[in-house]
Amino acid sequence: MDADMARLGQVIQQRRDNELGLTQEEVREAGGPSIATLSALENGVGKPPSRATLRKLDAALQWSPGSAERVWRGGTPDALTPAVPLTELDRTHAKYRALAQAGSVSGMVVVALTRVARVSEVAGNIAQLAAKLPPSDEADALVNAISEQLLTATDELLVAAVASEKGPGILSALEQRLARTLPNEIES
């Protein structure tokens, strides 16, 4: 095993797994090299990486341009920003995109599922904030009303996307309905 290849592999795996919490598939989906190439690099085997592969690593691993090449030559990478791990929503969206790429669902359904996951995340955030408020019948009623609206909107969004798949018009209409409904609930 070439020492440069082994070192590059260790640095890539450290960044991918420990700092960013990404799977190899997620690195590929973020613009990185193929899973086979990434696996070979992380294991320190195979042919030396091309400049294109090194650029893909920079992008997917949130390194400044030229960092992967510096590592290859014995240097250290420069992170563009501190590692920003994927949120659960990012992971969910990546899974849905993989389903679409495999032909299991359409792009329309991927958009709908991701939006449903986002609305669910917002609902969870609302519930966490509400738990910090002093107990009050009025606050509880407001949180319940908002939660009910969010659940209804997510159900409608998903059903419409899966049943229709006729274009983004359905999604836009439901999003507008949700946008009109939530401010009214929050202000009341």
Secondary structure by P-SEA (a helix, b strand, c coil): ccaaaaaaaaaaaaaacccccccaaaaaaaccccaaaaaaaaacccccccaaaaaaaaaaaccccaaaaaaaacbbbbbccccccccaaaaaaaaaaaaaaaccccaaaaaaaaaaaaaaaaaaaaaaaaaaccccaaaaaaaaaaaaaaaaaaaaaaaaaaaccccaaaaaaaaaaaaacaaaaaac
